[in-house]
């Protein structure tokens, strides 16, 4: 039997019992009501007629003058009503006798010799028979009342018994039907809990053919399939894990994996060797604990805590001494994000730290830097000599030149100046890479630096009829800076602004204290074509030039790179804010000089 059938049968039975109890109670009440009405209609009505008949007899004293003329007709009328309400055995005989007595009384009234004794005897017989009729009905009323009481008691017992049976049956259904539904649910819940804890052996006992039995069979089949799938999945996972472990262990670069709880869960042999700690002593430990014991890992952890946007701008280089020589490793930190299907969103699951050996690239880069430095120094002397010779030719000290020759010499001089500038920039790059650049830090006023650069650049503004708007307060705090290098940066930014600004436009220079109060911020704003977002970071790389619609080709792509190096080496930052068609704003910051320096 299905659970639905059981519940339906239980509720149907309870409904039938309720209807049966209610119907029987209505029947019993109706029966008692009809019994009471019959008693009132039959016997009590006859007793009331008898009382009225006695009252009518009281109006018939001896003597015609004192007798009530309506007494005898009323008595006969009441007797006629009683004759129509004969309900008890023997009552008819009494009524017949009353009619005989009435006849005798009528004959007595018709005779001429009516004595008081005969009158009283006739009235007495009528009164006696009326009392007999009333007594018979009173006795019947008493008997019927006792029978009604017995019937009511019997009906009460029947109703109580039927009600008890209905209550017991309802309690049986109330206790059994929910239990029949709850017990399988408890078994199913327990099996689900075991399955959630990776125990697929706790099957559900299947009994009967109801809905729960169907669910139980399906659930048991699912447990079997899950166990089979788990076994096969574990085998596949173990094989995949071993394959991944083999790949990780054979990498020629150090690799560490930190989970979302900042615990080390993967350390390959290269990373273990670099940290000089066995992998078994690293796995499962918190990164803060390892950093407190290992200097190299502490340096790596410093970059792990850098926010991802800023992390992309920095490419940390770690130097490790191995076998008496310096080995260079490039540290890369990548956050791992996985999709959580249960929450339907991406979640952070850990970070990957890699150490790549770039010593060979560092050596090649050093060789390139040395080559650039050597070539730059070798080129600077002949280019200076060429520049001096061209100046002599242009001045006419070695002989006059015709206009055409003058133009050729002027062109050669301009190209030679460009080469000298390029050689100077290459020398600066080689110095920056070698760390030989000398910085002369001293407290400086931004207003003085900006004013000097503005005066120097005035001649370059005239060809395009540009105006320079300087908005630098004189009360800015002094900064700790190299005046020469900072002026070179500002002149380079102004030269770029002049180069890309349309004619008769304005270039703005403004400065203010940075929001942190520890730096002064200088901005150079132009009205040029702007820089696309994808190029705004690349322009600070060496030898990078963005496409120019005006066809300008003269830059080496080193100016902004050197400018950023100069500003960074002084403890500041250099960046650009630009939109296509809305101009560009180059901003650099310098730290405020301390009180002791001032």
C-alpha positions as CSV (number, residue, x, y, z in Angstrom):
1,X,0.0,0.0,0.0
2,X,1.4,3.4,-0.9
3,X,1.8,6.2,1.6
4,X,-0.7,8.3,-0.2
5,X,-3.3,5.5,0.1
6,X,-2.5,5.1,3.8
7,X,-2.9,8.8,4.5
8,X,-6.1,8.9,2.4
9,X,-7.5,5.9,4.2
10,X,-6.7,7.3,7.6
11,X,-8.4,10.6,6.9
12,X,-11.4,8.9,5.3
13,X,-11.8,6.6,8.3
14,X,-11.6,9.6,10.7
15,X,-14.2,11.4,8.6
16,X,-16.5,8.4,8.6
17,X,-16.2,8.1,12.4
18,X,-16.9,11.7,12.8
19,X,-20.0,11.4,10.6
20,X,-21.1,8.3,12.5
21,X,-20.8,9.9,15.9
22,X,-22.5,13.1,14.8
23,X,-25.3,11.1,13.1
24,X,-26.0,8.9,16.0
25,X,-26.0,11.8,18.4
26,X,-28.5,13.6,16.2
27,X,-30.6,10.4,16.1
28,X,-30.5,10.0,19.9
29,X,-31.4,13.7,20.5
30,X,-34.3,13.4,18.1
31,X,-35.6,10.3,19.8
32,X,-35.4,11.9,23.2
33,X,-37.1,15.0,21.8
34,X,-40.0,12.9,20.3
35,X,-40.4,10.9,23.5
36,X,-40.7,14.1,25.5
37,X,-43.2,15.6,23.1
38,X,-45.4,12.5,23.2
39,X,-45.4,12.6,26.9
40,X,-46.4,16.2,26.9
41,X,-49.0,15.6,24.1
42,X,-50.6,12.5,25.5
43,X,-50.5,12.2,29.3
44,X,-49.8,15.7,30.5
45,X,-52.6,17.0,28.2
46,X,-55.0,14.4,29.7
47,X,-54.0,15.5,33.3
48,X,-54.6,19.2,32.3
49,X,-58.1,18.2,30.9
50,X,-58.9,16.3,34.1
51,X,-58.0,19.4,36.2
52,X,-60.3,21.6,34.0
53,X,-63.0,18.9,34.3
54,X,-62.7,19.0,38.1
55,X,-63.0,22.8,38.0
56,X,-66.1,22.5,35.8
57,X,-67.6,20.0,38.4
58,X,-66.9,22.5,41.2
59,X,-69.3,24.8,39.4
60,X,-72.2,22.3,39.8
61,X,-73.3,22.6,43.4
62,X,-76.8,21.4,44.4
63,X,-79.5,23.9,43.7
64,X,-80.5,25.5,40.4
65,X,-80.0,29.0,41.5
66,X,-76.4,28.6,42.6
67,X,-75.3,26.2,39.8
68,X,-73.2,27.6,36.9
69,X,-75.1,27.0,33.7
70,X,-71.8,26.7,31.8
71,X,-70.3,24.0,34.1
72,X,-72.0,21.0,32.7
73,X,-71.5,21.9,28.9
74,X,-67.8,22.7,29.7
75,X,-67.4,19.4,31.4
76,X,-68.9,17.5,28.5
77,X,-66.7,19.5,26.1
78,X,-63.6,18.6,28.1
79,X,-64.7,15.0,28.3
80,X,-65.1,14.9,24.5
81,X,-61.5,16.2,24.2
82,X,-60.3,13.5,26.6
83,X,-62.2,10.9,24.6
84,X,-60.1,12.0,21.6
85,X,-56.8,11.7,23.6
86,X,-57.0,8.1,24.9
87,X,-53.5,6.8,24.9
88,X,-53.1,4.4,27.9
89,X,-54.6,1.0,28.5
90,X,-57.7,1.2,30.7
91,X,-58.2,4.8,29.9
92,X,-61.0,4.1,27.5
93,X,-63.0,2.2,30.1
94,X,-62.7,5.2,32.4
95,X,-63.8,7.5,29.7
96,X,-66.8,5.3,28.8
97,X,-67.7,5.2,32.5
98,X,-67.5,9.0,32.6
99,X,-69.9,9.1,29.6
100,X,-72.3,6.8,31.5
101,X,-72.1,9.0,34.6
102,X,-72.8,12.0,32.4
103,X,-75.8,10.3,31.1
104,X,-77.0,9.4,34.6
105,X,-76.4,13.0,35.6
106,X,-78.5,14.2,32.7
107,X,-81.4,11.9,33.6
108,X,-81.2,13.1,37.1
109,X,-81.5,16.7,35.9
110,X,-84.5,15.7,33.8
111,X,-86.4,14.2,36.7
112,X,-88.6,16.4,39.0
113,X,-87.6,14.8,42.2
114,X,-83.9,15.6,42.4
115,X,-82.6,15.4,45.9
116,X,-79.4,16.8,47.2
117,X,-78.1,13.3,48.0
118,X,-78.7,12.0,44.5
119,X,-77.1,15.2,43.1
120,X,-74.0,14.9,45.2
121,X,-73.7,11.2,44.5
122,X,-73.8,11.8,40.7
123,X,-71.3,14.7,40.9
124,X,-69.1,12.5,43.2
125,X,-69.1,9.7,40.7
126,X,-68.1,12.1,38.0
127,X,-65.3,13.5,40.2
128,X,-64.2,10.0,41.2
129,X,-63.9,8.8,37.6
130,X,-62.1,12.1,36.6
131,X,-59.6,11.5,39.4
132,X,-59.2,7.9,38.2
133,X,-58.5,9.2,34.6
134,X,-56.0,11.7,36.0
135,X,-54.3,9.1,38.2
136,X,-53.9,6.8,35.3
137,X,-52.2,9.5,33.2
138,X,-50.0,10.6,36.0
139,X,-48.8,7.0,36.5
140,X,-48.2,6.7,32.8
141,X,-46.4,10.0,32.8
142,X,-44.1,8.8,35.7
143,X,-43.5,5.5,33.9
144,X,-42.7,7.2,30.6
145,X,-40.4,9.7,32.3
146,X,-38.5,6.8,33.9
147,X,-38.3,5.1,30.5
148,X,-37.1,8.3,28.9
149,X,-34.4,8.6,31.6
150,X,-33.4,5.0,31.0
151,X,-33.3,5.6,27.3
152,X,-31.3,8.8,27.7
153,X,-28.8,6.9,29.9
154,X,-28.6,4.2,27.4
155,X,-28.1,6.6,24.5
156,X,-25.4,8.4,26.5
157,X,-23.6,5.2,27.0
158,X,-23.8,4.3,23.3
159,X,-22.6,7.8,22.3
160,X,-19.8,7.6,24.9
161,X,-18.7,4.2,23.6
162,X,-18.9,5.3,20.0
163,X,-17.0,8.5,20.8
164,X,-14.3,6.5,22.7
165,X,-14.0,4.2,19.7
166,X,-13.6,7.1,17.4
167,X,-11.0,8.8,19.6
168,X,-9.0,5.6,20.0
169,X,-9.1,5.0,16.2
170,X,-8.1,8.6,15.5
171,X,-5.2,8.4,18.0
172,X,-4.1,5.2,16.3
173,X,-4.0,6.9,12.9
174,X,-2.4,10.1,14.4
175,X,0.4,8.0,16.0
176,X,0.9,5.5,13.2
177,X,0.6,7.5,10.0
178,X,3.1,10.3,10.8
179,X,5.5,7.7,12.2
180,X,5.1,5.8,9.0
181,X,6.1,8.9,7.1
182,X,8.8,10.1,9.5
183,X,10.8,6.9,10.0
184,X,11.7,6.5,6.3
185,X,12.7,10.2,6.2
186,X,15.0,9.7,9.2
187,X,16.6,6.8,7.5
188,X,17.0,8.8,4.3
189,X,18.4,11.8,6.2
190,X,20.9,9.6,8.0
191,X,22.0,8.0,4.7
192,X,22.4,11.5,3.2
193,X,24.6,12.6,6.1
194,X,26.8,9.6,5.6
195,X,27.0,10.3,1.9
196,X,27.9,13.9,2.6
197,X,30.8,12.6,4.8
198,X,32.1,10.5,1.9
199,X,30.5,7.3,3.3
200,X,28.6,5.6,0.5
201,X,28.0,2.3,2.2
202,X,25.1,3.4,4.5
203,X,22.2,2.3,2.3
204,X,18.5,2.5,3.2
205,X,16.6,-0.7,4.2
206,X,13.8,-1.1,1.7
207,X,10.4,-2.5,2.9
208,X,7.1,-2.5,1.1
209,X,6.2,-0.8,-2.2
210,X,5.3,2.7,-1.2
211,X,6.8,6.0,-2.3
212,X,9.6,5.8,0.3
213,X,10.5,2.3,-0.9
214,X,10.8,3.7,-4.4
215,X,12.9,6.6,-3.2
216,X,15.0,4.2,-1.1
217,X,15.8,1.9,-4.0
218,X,16.7,4.9,-6.2
219,X,18.9,6.3,-3.4
220,X,20.7,3.0,-2.9
221,X,21.3,2.8,-6.6
222,X,22.7,6.3,-6.5
223,X,25.0,5.3,-3.6
224,X,26.3,2.4,-5.6
225,X,27.0,4.6,-8.6
226,X,28.6,7.3,-6.4
227,X,30.9,4.7,-4.8
228,X,31.8,3.4,-8.3
229,X,32.4,6.9,-9.6
230,X,34.4,7.8,-6.5
231,X,36.6,4.8,-6.9
232,X,37.2,5.6,-10.6
233,X,37.5,9.4,-9.9
234,X,40.1,8.8,-7.1
235,X,42.1,6.6,-9.5
236,X,41.9,9.3,-12.1
237,X,42.7,12.1,-9.6
238,X,45.7,10.2,-8.3
239,X,47.0,9.6,-11.8
240,X,46.4,13.3,-12.6
241,X,48.0,14.4,-9.3
242,X,51.1,12.2,-10.0
243,X,51.3,13.7,-13.5
244,X,51.0,17.3,-12.3
245,X,53.5,16.5,-9.5
246,X,55.9,15.1,-12.0
247,X,55.6,18.2,-14.2
248,X,56.0,20.5,-11.2
249,X,59.0,18.6,-9.8
250,X,60.8,18.7,-13.2
251,X,60.4,22.4,-13.7
252,X,63.7,24.3,-14.0
253,X,62.3,27.2,-12.0
254,X,61.2,27.4,-8.4
255,X,57.4,27.1,-7.8
256,X,55.4,27.6,-4.6
257,X,51.6,27.5,-4.2
258,X,49.9,29.3,-1.3
259,X,46.2,28.6,-0.6
260,X,43.5,31.1,0.4
261,X,44.4,30.5,4.1
262,X,48.0,31.5,3.4
263,X,49.4,28.0,3.8
264,X,52.1,26.4,1.5
265,X,50.6,23.5,-0.3
266,X,53.1,22.9,-3.1
267,X,56.9,23.4,-3.0
268,X,58.9,21.9,-5.9
269,X,62.5,20.8,-5.5
270,X,64.0,23.9,-7.1
271,X,62.2,26.2,-4.7
272,X,63.1,23.9,-1.8
273,X,66.8,24.1,-2.8
274,X,66.7,27.9,-3.2
275,X,65.1,28.3,0.3
276,X,67.6,25.7,1.7
277,X,64.7,24.0,3.5
278,X,63.3,20.5,2.8
279,X,59.9,20.6,1.2
280,X,58.5,18.3,4.0
281,X,59.2,21.1,6.5
282,X,57.4,23.7,4.4
283,X,54.2,22.0,3.3
284,X,51.2,22.9,5.4
285,X,52.9,25.7,7.2
286,X,51.6,29.3,7.2
287,X,53.7,31.7,5.1
288,X,54.2,34.1,8.0
289,X,55.9,31.4,10.1
290,X,58.2,30.4,7.2
291,X,59.0,34.1,6.5
292,X,60.1,34.6,10.1
293,X,62.7,31.9,9.7
294,X,63.8,32.4,6.1
295,X,65.2,35.7,4.6
296,X,64.6,34.8,1.0
297,X,61.0,33.7,1.6
298,X,60.4,36.9,3.6
299,X,61.5,38.9,0.5
300,X,59.2,36.9,-1.7
301,X,56.3,37.4,0.8
302,X,56.8,41.1,0.6
303,X,55.7,41.1,-3.1
304,X,52.9,38.6,-2.3
305,X,51.3,41.3,-0.1
306,X,51.5,43.9,-2.9
307,X,48.0,44.7,-4.4
308,X,47.6,43.0,-7.9
309,X,47.3,46.3,-9.9
310,X,50.6,47.6,-8.4
311,X,52.2,44.1,-8.6
312,X,51.9,44.2,-12.4
313,X,54.0,47.4,-12.5
314,X,56.8,45.9,-10.5
315,X,59.0,43.1,-11.7
316,X,61.1,42.2,-8.6
317,X,64.6,40.9,-9.2
318,X,66.1,38.7,-6.4
319,X,69.8,38.2,-6.2
320,X,71.0,34.9,-4.6
321,X,74.7,34.0,-4.0
322,X,75.4,30.5,-5.3
323,X,78.8,28.9,-5.5
324,X,80.6,32.2,-5.0
325,X,78.7,34.1,-7.7
326,X,75.5,36.1,-7.9
327,X,72.5,34.4,-9.5
328,X,69.5,36.5,-10.6
329,X,66.0,35.3,-10.2
330,X,62.8,37.0,-11.5
331,X,59.9,36.6,-9.0
332,X,56.4,36.3,-10.5
333,X,53.3,36.3,-8.3
334,X,49.9,35.3,-9.8
335,X,46.6,35.1,-8.0
336,X,44.5,32.0,-8.8
337,X,40.7,32.5,-9.1
338,X,38.3,29.5,-9.4
339,X,34.6,29.4,-10.2
340,X,32.5,28.2,-7.3
341,X,29.4,26.5,-8.9
342,X,27.6,26.2,-5.5
343,X,27.8,30.0,-5.0
344,X,27.8,30.8,-8.8
345,X,30.7,33.2,-8.5
346,X,34.5,33.4,-8.8
347,X,36.5,33.0,-5.6
348,X,40.1,33.5,-4.7
349,X,41.8,30.1,-4.1
350,X,45.4,30.9,-3.8
351,X,48.6,32.4,-5.2
352,X,51.4,31.0,-7.3
353,X,55.0,32.2,-6.7
354,X,57.6,31.4,-9.3
355,X,61.4,32.1,-9.3
356,X,62.9,32.1,-12.8
357,X,66.6,32.0,-13.3
358,X,67.4,35.0,-15.6
359,X,71.2,35.0,-14.9
360,X,72.0,34.4,-18.6
361,X,69.6,37.2,-19.6
362,X,71.1,39.4,-17.0
363,X,74.6,38.7,-18.4
364,X,73.4,39.5,-21.9
365,X,71.7,42.7,-20.7
366,X,74.9,43.7,-18.9
367,X,76.9,43.0,-22.1
368,X,74.4,45.1,-24.0
369,X,74.6,47.9,-21.5
370,X,78.4,47.8,-21.6
371,X,78.3,47.9,-25.4
372,X,75.9,50.8,-25.4
373,X,78.1,52.7,-22.9
374,X,81.3,52.0,-24.9
375,X,79.7,52.9,-28.2
376,X,78.1,56.1,-26.7
377,X,81.4,57.2,-25.3
378,X,83.2,56.4,-28.5
379,X,80.6,58.3,-30.6
380,X,80.5,61.3,-28.4
381,X,84.0,62.6,-29.2
382,X,83.8,62.5,-33.0
383,X,80.2,63.9,-32.9
384,X,81.5,66.8,-30.8
385,X,84.3,67.3,-33.3
386,X,81.9,67.3,-36.2
387,X,79.6,69.7,-34.4
388,X,82.6,72.1,-33.8
389,X,83.6,71.8,-37.5
390,X,80.1,72.6,-38.6
391,X,80.0,75.6,-36.4
392,X,83.2,76.8,-38.0
393,X,81.8,76.3,-41.5
394,X,78.5,78.1,-40.5
395,X,80.4,81.1,-39.0
396,X,82.4,81.5,-42.2
397,X,85.8,81.5,-40.5
398,X,87.2,79.0,-43.0
399,X,85.7,80.7,-46.0
400,X,82.4,82.0,-47.2
401,X,79.5,79.7,-48.0
402,X,76.7,80.3,-50.5
403,X,73.1,80.0,-49.4
404,X,72.7,76.4,-50.5
405,X,75.8,75.4,-48.7
406,X,74.6,77.2,-45.6
407,X,71.3,75.2,-45.7
408,X,73.3,71.9,-46.0
409,X,75.5,72.8,-43.1
410,X,72.4,73.8,-41.0
411,X,70.8,70.5,-41.8
412,X,74.0,68.6,-40.9
413,X,74.2,70.5,-37.7
414,X,70.6,69.7,-36.7
415,X,71.2,66.0,-37.4
416,X,74.4,66.0,-35.5
417,X,72.7,67.7,-32.5
418,X,70.1,64.9,-32.6
419,X,72.8,62.3,-32.6
420,X,74.5,64.1,-29.7
421,X,71.2,64.1,-27.8
422,X,70.7,60.4,-28.5
423,X,74.3,59.6,-27.4
424,X,73.7,61.6,-24.2
425,X,70.5,59.7,-23.5
426,X,72.3,56.3,-24.1
427,X,75.0,57.3,-21.7
428,X,72.3,58.2,-19.1
429,X,70.6,54.8,-19.7
430,X,73.9,53.0,-19.2
431,X,74.6,54.9,-16.0
432,X,71.1,54.1,-14.7
433,X,71.5,50.4,-15.4
434,X,74.9,50.2,-13.8
435,X,73.9,52.3,-10.9
436,X,76.7,54.8,-11.4
437,X,74.4,57.8,-11.7
438,X,75.2,60.4,-9.1
439,X,72.3,62.2,-7.4
440,X,72.9,65.5,-5.5
441,X,70.0,65.6,-3.1
442,X,69.2,68.9,-1.4
443,X,66.2,70.8,-0.2
444,X,64.7,72.5,-3.3
445,X,61.7,74.7,-4.0
446,X,59.5,73.5,-6.8
447,X,58.6,77.1,-7.7
448,X,62.2,77.8,-8.5
449,X,62.7,74.7,-10.6
450,X,59.5,75.3,-12.6
451,X,60.4,78.9,-13.2
452,X,63.8,78.0,-14.5
453,X,62.3,75.4,-16.9
454,X,59.7,77.9,-18.0
455,X,62.3,80.5,-18.8
456,X,64.4,78.0,-20.7
457,X,61.6,76.8,-22.9
458,X,60.2,80.2,-23.9
459,X,62.0,80.2,-27.3
460,X,60.5,76.8,-28.3
461,X,56.9,78.2,-27.7
462,X,57.2,80.9,-30.4
463,X,57.0,78.8,-33.6
464,X,53.6,77.5,-32.6
465,X,52.5,80.7,-30.8
466,X,51.9,78.6,-27.6
467,X,51.4,80.1,-24.2
468,X,52.7,78.7,-20.9
469,X,50.4,79.0,-17.9
470,X,52.3,78.5,-14.6
471,X,50.3,77.9,-11.5
472,X,52.8,77.0,-8.8
473,X,52.3,78.5,-5.3
474,X,55.4,80.0,-3.7
475,X,54.5,78.6,-0.3
476,X,54.8,74.9,-1.2
477,X,57.1,73.0,1.2
478,X,60.6,72.3,0.0
479,X,61.3,68.9,-1.6
480,X,64.3,66.5,-1.3
481,X,65.5,66.4,-4.9
482,X,68.3,66.6,-7.4
483,X,67.7,70.0,-9.0
484,X,69.6,69.2,-12.2
485,X,67.8,65.8,-12.8
486,X,64.4,67.2,-11.8
487,X,64.9,70.2,-14.2
488,X,65.8,67.8,-17.0
489,X,62.6,65.8,-16.4
490,X,60.5,68.9,-16.4
491,X,62.1,70.2,-19.6
492,X,61.6,66.8,-21.3
493,X,57.9,66.9,-20.4
494,X,57.5,70.4,-21.6
495,X,59.3,69.6,-24.9
496,X,56.9,66.7,-25.5
497,X,53.9,69.0,-24.7
498,X,55.2,71.6,-27.2
499,X,55.8,68.9,-29.8
500,X,52.2,67.5,-29.7
501,X,50.2,70.7,-28.8
502,X,48.3,72.4,-31.7
503,X,49.2,76.0,-32.6
504,X,48.0,78.8,-30.4
505,X,47.1,76.5,-27.5
506,X,48.0,76.7,-23.8
507,X,50.3,74.4,-21.8
508,X,49.7,74.4,-18.0
509,X,52.1,73.7,-15.2
510,X,50.6,73.4,-11.7
511,X,51.8,72.0,-8.4
512,X,50.2,71.2,-5.1
513,X,50.8,69.1,-2.0
514,X,49.8,65.5,-2.5
515,X,46.8,64.1,-0.4
516,X,49.1,62.2,1.9
517,X,50.9,65.4,2.8
518,X,54.3,63.7,2.3
519,X,54.9,64.6,-1.3
520,X,54.6,67.5,-3.7
521,X,52.8,66.8,-7.0
522,X,53.8,68.6,-10.3
523,X,51.6,68.3,-13.4
524,X,52.2,69.3,-17.0
525,X,49.0,69.5,-19.1
526,X,48.8,69.9,-22.8
527,X,46.0,70.1,-25.4
528,X,47.5,67.5,-27.8
529,X,45.8,64.5,-29.4
530,X,45.9,62.4,-26.2
531,X,47.3,58.9,-25.6
532,X,45.3,55.7,-26.0
533,X,44.9,53.6,-22.8
534,X,46.9,50.7,-24.2
535,X,50.0,53.0,-24.7
536,X,49.9,54.9,-21.4
537,X,52.2,52.5,-19.7
538,X,54.3,51.5,-22.7
539,X,55.5,55.0,-23.4
540,X,57.7,54.7,-20.2
541,X,59.5,51.7,-21.7
542,X,62.8,52.2,-23.5
543,X,62.8,52.6,-27.3
544,X,59.0,52.7,-27.4
545,X,57.3,55.3,-29.6
546,X,53.5,55.5,-30.1
547,X,52.1,56.1,-33.6
548,X,52.0,59.8,-34.4
549,X,49.4,61.1,-36.8
550,X,51.6,64.2,-37.4
551,X,54.4,62.0,-38.7
552,X,56.9,63.1,-36.1
553,X,60.0,60.9,-36.2
554,X,62.9,62.2,-34.2
555,X,62.6,60.8,-30.7
556,X,64.6,57.9,-29.5
557,X,61.9,56.6,-27.1
558,X,64.3,57.0,-24.2
559,X,63.2,60.4,-22.8
560,X,60.2,59.3,-20.7
561,X,62.0,56.1,-19.6
562,X,65.0,58.1,-18.3
563,X,62.6,60.7,-16.7
564,X,60.8,57.9,-14.8
565,X,64.2,56.5,-13.6
566,X,65.3,59.9,-12.4
567,X,62.0,60.5,-10.5
568,X,61.9,57.0,-9.1
569,X,65.5,57.2,-7.9
570,X,64.5,60.3,-6.0
571,X,61.7,58.5,-4.2
572,X,58.8,59.8,-6.3
573,X,56.6,58.5,-9.1
574,X,55.8,59.5,-12.7
575,X,52.7,58.7,-14.6
576,X,50.3,60.0,-17.2
577,X,46.6,60.7,-17.3
578,X,45.1,61.0,-20.8
579,X,42.1,60.6,-23.1
580,X,42.1,60.6,-26.9
581,X,41.2,64.0,-28.2
582,X,41.4,65.6,-24.7
583,X,45.1,66.1,-24.2
584,X,47.5,64.6,-21.7
585,X,48.6,65.4,-18.2
586,X,52.0,64.1,-17.0
587,X,52.4,64.0,-13.2
588,X,55.4,63.4,-11.0
589,X,55.9,63.5,-7.3
590,X,58.8,64.3,-5.1
591,X,59.1,63.7,-1.3
592,X,58.9,66.6,1.1
593,X,62.2,67.4,2.7
594,X,62.6,66.6,6.3
595,X,63.0,69.3,9.0
596,X,66.6,68.2,9.6
597,X,67.4,68.6,5.9
598,X,65.9,72.1,5.7
